Amino acid sequence: MTEEEAREWIDTRFGVPRGTLLADFATLLGVESQKQNLISAASFAELWVRHFVDSAQLIPQASEAEGAWVDVGSGAGLPGLVVAILTDRPVILVEPRGRRVEFLRNCAEDLGIAARVTVEQRRIENVRVAQPAAVISARAVSELSQLLTSAIHCANPATLWLLPKGRSAQSEVAAARNAWQGSFHVEPSITSPDSGIVIASGVRPK
């Protein structure tokens, strides 16, 4: 997938106005990356494929999960802020680092979506949600079992977990099944043949 194809993929599935808003986010990301290390400089050449489509591919998986989307370790806003830009969902971005929190809040304001975006400056272990999350996502945050332990208090058995992983996806699921029960499977990523998305529901400790 080329950058042009990735932009077309976004526009086709989510509409040109949201694609334009995502392009505005790309500009904000580029400016801020001159001040702090949000994503690698090399990956800007593949921003739409490697980061935007990679994030947006999670959205169709959650089409039947109604309610708040909690994104753990949001960092540069991937995937959480991309989800907020491309949908009308309420999104909670969890990020402990102050400069990144400021960036995420400023982006939400500048993009006109602050009414739906909450940025929690804390670790997920310390987050308290009013209602269990409909969706929990995390991109390159921690090993699967560790992540489930850290975030399970924000979930219930109906929560859908959408967790992009690299080549370790299958092995992490196998390890997690020692301590966790529920439905786990790995969906291939459309942006990288070596990557998978762990999709889990009904998750609870054994």
Secondary structure, DSSP 8 states (H G I E B T S, - for coil): --HHHHHHHHHHHH-HHHHHHHHHHHHHHHHHTTTS-SS-GGGGGGIIIIIIIHHHTTGGGGTT--S-EEEET-TTTTTHHHHHHHS---EEEE---HHHHHHHHHHHHHTT-TTTEEEE-S-GGG---SS--SEEEESSSS-HHHHHHHHGGG--TT-EEEEEE-TTHHHHHHHHTTTEEEEEEEEE-SS-TT-EEEEEEEEEE-
